[in-house]
């Protein structure tokens, strides 16, 4: 049986930086994730790891897994899309040319969250060499920055209907200052309509209905 110390001995920080740079230097603004997803798939398959594809051709979702027949499964989830660069001139580094300076990795997506995805890829790379008691997988998705409708939501829907295995444990690799967080804020939108009735100002208190007053 593999121990945690056995796995930790195989962790290669230089390899993580190398993988991080590879995905950072591929621009993948939300809606334009195809190239970085194709590269991630090539990396995983090059490690001998089977990859299932979901989503659309232009916005693929990658599900990679080792030891898939095990009774329990742990999944790591991460997104490879990044937000647009609103003010390129404000950058002191080229956002698409990753560089390490003074122990820090610079580049668009290095924090949110391509470096984390690189760690996940490396995790499968090293765990594939070990005797694991459980299945471990990685879900790499697009469209996190704009609501996840073309990313994680598709996976959740497929899990619900049984097209994708329901994992027993899930780790979302978003930045958390190395703290384990068990919940995250969500988003809920709604519309409320207030009906009024127009009236002459002289008789508004008698015949009119002020929709603004009702809303407040």
N, C-alpha and C positions, 0 to 999 in steps of 0.2 A: 504494500500500500504506500502510495506517495505521501510524503509529509510536506507541510508548508515550507520547511527549511530546504527541502529538495528543490522545490519550485523557485524559491528566492535565489538560489545559487545560479540559476540559469538566466535571471534578469540581466539584460545588457543595456545600460543607459545609452551608450553610443548608438546602439541599434534603434532605440526609441527615438532619439534625436533624428537619425537618418530617415526613419519612416515618417516622422512629423514633418520634416522638410519636404519630403516627396508630395504629401497631400496638401501642404500649405501653398506650394508654388503652383498648384493647379487652381486657377480662379474658379470659384463655385458659388457665386452669388445665388441666392434662392431663385429657383426656376432654371438655373443653368448648371445642374449638378452632374450631368451625364459623364463628363470626362473624368471627374474625380472618382465617381462610383466605378467606372470601368477600370481605373487604375487600382482601386482597392480590391476589386474582384481578382485582377491579375496577380496582385500580391498574395492574396489568400490561396488562390489555386496553385501558385508557385510553391507554396508551403505544403502542398498536398492536402489541402482542406477543401471539403466539398462546399459549394456555395449554391444556394437556391435564390432565384430572382423573382421579385414581385414588382408591383407598380407598373409604370409605363416604360416604354423604350427610352424615352428622353429623360425620365426621372425614376431610375430603377431603385429598388430596395434590395439590400443584400442580407441574406440570412446564412451565416456560416456556423458550422457546428462540428465538434469532435465528440466521439463516444455517444452517438445519438441513441443507441439502444438502452442506455442506462435508465434506471427507474426514475431518478430525480434529474432535474435540469436547472442550471443557472445560466441566465442570459444577461449580457452586458449590452446596453443600448446607447447609441450615440448618433449625432447628426453631422453630416459633412457639408451642409450648406452654411453660408456666412452672409452677414448683412452687407449691403452696398457700402462703398467707401464714399461718404458724402463730401468730405473735404480732403482730397489727395494732398494738397499743399500743406496740410497740417501735420502730415506724417514726417518724422525725421528719418525713417527707413522706408525702403521700397516694400509696400505691403505684400507683394507677390514674390519677393526674394528673401526667404527666411534666413535669418542670421542669428547666431548665438554670441552675445556680448555680456561679459561680467556675470555669467551664469544664468542669463535670461534669454529666452527664445522670442525673437521678434518676427511678426508676420501676421497678416489677416487670418484670423481663425486659430491662432496659436493657443489662445485661452478658451475660446468659445467656438468649437471644441475639438479642433482637429488633432491637437496633441493627445487629448484623451482617447480619441479614436485610434491613434497610432499605438497607444499603450494596449488597447484591447486587441489589436491585430497581433502585437508582439506576445500578448498573453496566450493567444491560441497557438502561436508559433512555438512557444516553449512547453505549453501543457500537452501538445500533441506528442511530445517525446516521453511523457510520463504515464504511469498506470493510474488512471483516475477512477474513483468510485462513482462519479456522477458525469452527466453530460454538461459540457460548457459550450456556450455559443455566443455569437456577436450579431446584433442587428444594427446595420448601418443604414440610416434613412436620410431622405431629403426633406425639404419643406418644414423644418422645425421653426425657422424664424418668422414664418407667416401663417402659423396656425396648425401645421402638421396634417392637414387634410390629405395631402399627397404622400405622406410619410407614415408616421407611427399609427395614425388612425386606420390606415389600410391594414396594417398588421393586426391591430386590435380586432377589427372586424373579421379578419380571417381566422383569428384565434377563437372568436366567439362561435363561428360556424364549423370549426374543426379542421380548417384547411392548413393551419399552422399550429404546431404543438403549443399547448399552454404551458409556459414555464412555471416551475415551482418557486423560483426566486428571480428577481430582476434588479440589476444595479444600473441606474442612469448615471452616466459618467460626467454630468455637468459639474462645473467648478463649485466647490463648497468649502474651500479653505481647509480641506482634509477633515471635515466634520461629516459624520453620517447624518443625513437628513431623511426623515421618513415621510415628508409631505411637501407639496409645492402649491403655490397659488394657481388658480385656474382663471378662466374668463367666462363670463356669462353676459350675454347681451339681450336686451328686450326693448320693446316699444310700448309706450303708454299713450293713449289718445284721450284727450279731454274735449268734450263737446261744449260749445257755447251757443249763445243766441244773440244776434245783433239787435240793437235797440237804439232809439234816439236818446241822446244824453239826458234829455229832460225827463225821460221815463225809464232810464236804464235800471234803476234800483227796483222798479216794479216789474218790468217786462224782460229785462236783459239778463243774460247769464254770462259771467266773465270767466272764460276758460283759463285765463292766466291765473286768476285768483284761486280757482279750483286746483290747479296744478301746484300751487305753492302752499 
